[in-house]
Amino acid sequence: ICLSAANHVYFEDRISLWWEWIPRVLFMMSTFGYMCFMIVYKWTVDYGCEDGDGEHLACPNGQPPSLIQTMIKMFLSPGNVENPLYEGQAGIQILLVIVALLSVPVMLFVKPLMLVRSHGHRQQRRRGEDYQAVEGVSDDDSWSALTPGMSNEGGEDEKVKSLADGEPCHGNGHEE
């Protein structure tokens, strides 16, 4: 991810930097970054657990929360934390879920829509320049200019023109 940011900066691709890389980082940090935070936080909290009956721990300060369950329930039932790891966990998780869910459509749709829009504007400008360049030339004159060396004898120009216009050309070149 860091290398893609360096590439976007080097190639001056601001669209990809803003609308692809930043939402990707926000998504990764709101999911995997939060999971890493919870792991480190859980390591630092002393639950006072000791060996219990061999299968279960005896924890006088409460059972430590299951991080896997916390991450699953974060998306399935946001704001509902059964065994909180810290105060305000429900609000933080709702915010992180919203950030993660909003970053996905931004990553998928904004850059392509911006590229299509800019491509359309470029095409319109090109078409405008093309029309201005051949403004004083009639359609027949421009066709002759595009097909040098072809004479108008025998209707060959007309047949080629009709093929270019999508009309069918009947016969084998002989007039009947």
Secondary structure by P-SEA (a helix, b strand, c coil): caaaaaaaaaacccccccccaaaaaaaaaacaaaaaaaaaaaaaccccccccccccccccccccccaaaaaaaccccccccccccccaaaaaaaaaaaaaaaaaaaaccaaaaaaaaaaaaaaaaaaaaaaaaaccccaaaaaaaaccccccccaaaaaaaaaaaccccccccccc
